[in-house]
């Protein structure tokens, strides 16, 4: 909670500051300032790309985790509604809702759901176990995302069928390291 | 932040038989991921709640295994199909071995 607040405050300050910066800029024409602003933005973008990153999981790590659970079984699409924001302003708190279509009866229900991310230090996010008593295979929580990445969700049905869904989340401020 | 985690649960007190009700839970916990470093550059050890279990009249309803990617003060919501009156037991399991428990009654009529 504290971390989220601090990072918010920092963003606020950063935005107020003239990106072209410095007192000397005041004397220059508006046109020049704008051009320099753009140049600064470009440099900042490049720096962000080149900056050393923490060791992150990638798609292969997610695939390895899935392989550990289900071997090389086939996944079908559909049935899963994976609800994540398209753009997450704060990577520390990203809501994630999984909703799997199922009658949830004793003979036909969703057994488990796993959620993974391919750009976090660790690929796993959450694993759910449902029972027919749930009435509805739906659950929401909040996760941390270190950077812009894909969320992968797998649902295992009581009849052994597997379903998979993917969604991308653009993260403005990474929720890693605080 | 080192206070005892306080669970908070919200669910309707009453339901009709066959109704699917939503249960929302929240617990105060810093969910230290084990990825952060302190001022001295040392890694702060992981301390998260790794499991959340919901049972009704002693029977398992829903279970969530949380990884360090779950946000601080973890929120979890899920559904329950009301059949009979009884009591929910919600258990949060901490890495350090402690359990945090909340109980809520549900009247089905």
Interface residues (C-beta under 8 A of the other chain):
Chain A: X1 X2 X3 X4 X54 X92 X93 X94 X104 X117 X120 X121 X122 X124 X125 X126 X127 X128 X129 X130 X131 X132 X133 X134 X135 X136 X138 X139 X140 X141 X142 X143 X144 X145 X175 X176 X177 X178
Chain B: X1 X20 X30 X33 X35 X36 X37 X56 X59 X60 X61 X62 X63 X64 X65 X66 X67 X68 X69 X70 X71 X72 X73 X74 X75 X76 X77 X78 X79 X80 X81 X83
